[in-house]
Amino acid sequence: MRTGITVAIIALGIASLVGINTAIEAITQKFTESFSAMGANGFTIRFRPAWQIRRNSEVQREKKGKKEKKSNSNKPITKDQAETFKENYNFPAITAISLGGTGNAIVSANGKKTNPTVWIAGGDENYLDLNGYEVAAGRNLNSIDIQSGRNVCIIGQDLVNDLFGKNAERPIDKIIRVNNISFRVIATLKSRGATLGRSRDNCIITSYNNVRRFFSTGSNATFTIAVKVADIKLLDAALGEAEGTFRSIRKINTMEEDNFMIDKSDSFVELLLKQMSWLTGAAVVIGFITLMGAAICLMNIMLVAVTERTKEIGLVKAIGGKQASVRTQFLFESIIISLLGAFFGIVMGVILGNIVSLLMNTGFVIPWMWVVLGIVICSIVGLLAGIYPAMKASRLNPIEALRYE
C-alpha cells in the first residue's frame, strides 16, 4: 500500500508535467495551422488605433517646442487606400484586400435556417489563397465579382451540411438568403476545423464591396491588406517596400510614427508561444513540488523496508554478501518504484493532453522531450531517495542484524 501511494504521487507529478505540455503542443499545432495559412513568406497590414501608437516622437517634439498635427492618426484603413496600395505596390508578390463583416448572420435556404452565428468575410480574388482556404466545388471570386459588387458568395462546409446535406456540389448556383439578402452560391470550401472554439467552416466569403455595403460593422470598419511573396528570402525587402508605399498613401510625414501595423503571418504563433511558456513554467513548478513530496515518501518507504528486512540483510551478509550488493539491491528497488510512477504518469499525461488534441481536431501528440525528461527526473528522484536507506542497510552489522526481531 505504501509503495502504491508513492507510485501514485510520482505519477501525479509526471502526469501534470507531461499532460500540460502535451496540451500545449496540440494547441500550438492548431494555431500554427490556423494563423500561418499564408506560410512564413507572408505578412498583413492592418489598422493601428491611436491608443496603441507610441508617443516618443511627440514627446521629443514638445521638448523642442514643436508640436505637429498627426495626420490620419486615428482613421481606419479605407477602401481607396487599400486599393491604391494594391495598384501601386511594385513588388513581385500577391496582394489581397479584405474586410471583416458581422459575426452573427442568419443564413436560410431550402426551408432551413441557421443559428445567428455565421460570420461573414469580404475579400478579393486572392483572399482564399492568402488565408489558406481551398475550393471544394465551384469557382473562386474574380475581378468582375469584386468590381461589380454582384451578390455572389462562397460558403463553408458547416453551411453546406446544415442547408444542403453533405454533397459539396449541391449548393452551386443555388440562392441563399443572408440576413434576408439574396446571394448566389458560386463555390463551397473544404473543411478548416475550429480555432478558439469558433468553427472556421461556419462562414460566408463574398466581395469586400458587398461586405461594405450590407454587413459592415460601422464607421470604424477598417480594411486589411495581406501580402505573400514567392520566396522567404524576399520577405524583408517586401516588408520595407510595403511600409514605404503605405506611409505615402496614408500621408504620414517623416516625423510621425506608423499608424498601421505590419504583422508577419507567424507573429500570432510567436505571441502564443510566449503566453504558453507561462503554462509550461506552471507545469514544471507543479511537477517539481509533487516530485519533492514523492521523494520524501519514497525515502521513508525505503527506510521502513530496511527496518523490516534487517534480519534478511544480516542473513545475506552472513553468507558472504558484500556491502555493495546490499546497497545496489535497495537502490534498484527505489529506482524501479520511481520509474513505475513515471510510466503511469506518462501514460496518464499523454492521454489527458490528447483529449485537448481531440477537441481541437489535431493529430495525436506525444511530447517526446518531456517524456524522456520525465524518465530522467524520476530516475534521479529514485536514486536520491534510495541513497541514504541503501547506505544504512549496507552498513548494518550482520550479527546484530541476525539477532534483530
HUVENKA-V766133 format. One record per backbone hydrogen bond with DSSP energy under -0.5 kcal/mol. CO is the residue of the C=O (numbers start at 1). NH is the residue of the N-H. Records with the same first field share a line. If there is no record, write none. Layout:
# HUVENKA-V766133
CO = NH  NH
This chain:
# HUVENKA-V766133
1 = 5
2 = 6
3 = 7
4 = 8
5 = 9
6 = 10
7 = 11
8 = 12
9 = 13
10 = 14
11 = 15
12 = 16
13 = 17
14 = 18
15 = 19
16 = 20
17 = 21
18 = 22
19 = 23
20 = 24
21 = 25
22 = 26
23 = 27
24 = 28
25 = 29
26 = 30
27 = 31
28 = 32
29 = 33
30 = 34
31 = 35
32 = 36
34 = 37
36 = 39
39 = 42
41 = 229
42 = 265
43 = 227
44 = 46  263
45 = 225
46 = 261
47 = 49
49 = 52  53
50 = 53
55 = 59
56 = 60
57 = 61
58 = 62
59 = 63
60 = 64
61 = 66
62 = 65
69 = 71
70 = 73
72 = 75
76 = 78
77 = 223
78 = 82
79 = 83
80 = 84
81 = 85
82 = 86
83 = 87
84 = 88
85 = 89
88 = 90
89 = 91
91 = 93
92 = 230
94 = 228
96 = 226
98 = 224
99 = 122
102 = 120
105 = 118
106 = 179
107 = 114
108 = 177
109 = 112
112 = 109
115 = 117  118
118 = 105
119 = 204
120 = 101
121 = 206
122 = 99
123 = 208
124 = 127
126 = 130
127 = 131
128 = 131  133
129 = 132
134 = 190
137 = 188
142 = 146
143 = 147
144 = 148
145 = 149
150 = 152
151 = 184
153 = 186  187
154 = 205
155 = 189
156 = 160
157 = 161
158 = 162
159 = 163
160 = 164  165
161 = 165
166 = 168
167 = 170  171
169 = 172
171 = 174
174 = 176  185
176 = 178  183
177 = 108  179
178 = 181
181 = 178
183 = 176
184 = 153
185 = 173
186 = 139
187 = 155
188 = 136  137
193 = 200
195 = 198
197 = 199
198 = 195
199 = 202
201 = 158  159  203
202 = 119
203 = 156
204 = 121  206
205 = 154
206 = 123
207 = 211
208 = 212
209 = 213
210 = 214  215
211 = 215
215 = 102
218 = 221
222 = 100
224 = 98
225 = 45
226 = 96
227 = 43
228 = 94
231 = 234
232 = 235
234 = 238
235 = 239
236 = 240
237 = 241
238 = 242
239 = 243
240 = 244
241 = 245
242 = 246
243 = 247
244 = 248
245 = 249
246 = 250
247 = 252
248 = 251
251 = 253
253 = 256
259 = 48
261 = 46  263
263 = 44
264 = 267
266 = 270
267 = 271
268 = 272
269 = 273
270 = 274
271 = 275
272 = 276
273 = 277
275 = 278  279
276 = 280
277 = 281
278 = 282
279 = 283
280 = 284
281 = 285
282 = 286
283 = 287
284 = 288
285 = 289
286 = 290
287 = 291
288 = 292
289 = 293
290 = 294
291 = 295
292 = 296
293 = 297
294 = 298
295 = 299
296 = 300
297 = 301
298 = 302
299 = 303
300 = 304
301 = 305
302 = 306
303 = 307
304 = 308
305 = 309
307 = 310
309 = 313
310 = 314
311 = 315
312 = 316
313 = 317
314 = 318
315 = 319
316 = 321
317 = 320
322 = 326
323 = 327
324 = 328
325 = 329
326 = 330
327 = 331
328 = 332
329 = 333
330 = 334
331 = 335
332 = 336
333 = 337
334 = 338
335 = 339
336 = 340
337 = 341
338 = 342
339 = 343
340 = 344
341 = 345
342 = 346
343 = 347
344 = 348
345 = 349
346 = 350
347 = 351
348 = 352
349 = 353
350 = 354
351 = 355
352 = 355  356
353 = 356  357
354 = 358
355 = 359
356 = 360
357 = 362
358 = 361
366 = 368
367 = 370  371
368 = 372
369 = 373
370 = 374
371 = 375
372 = 376
373 = 377
374 = 378
375 = 379
376 = 380
377 = 381
378 = 382
379 = 383
380 = 384
381 = 385
382 = 386
383 = 387
384 = 388
386 = 390
387 = 391
388 = 392
389 = 393
390 = 394
391 = 395
393 = 396
397 = 401
398 = 402
399 = 403
401 = 404
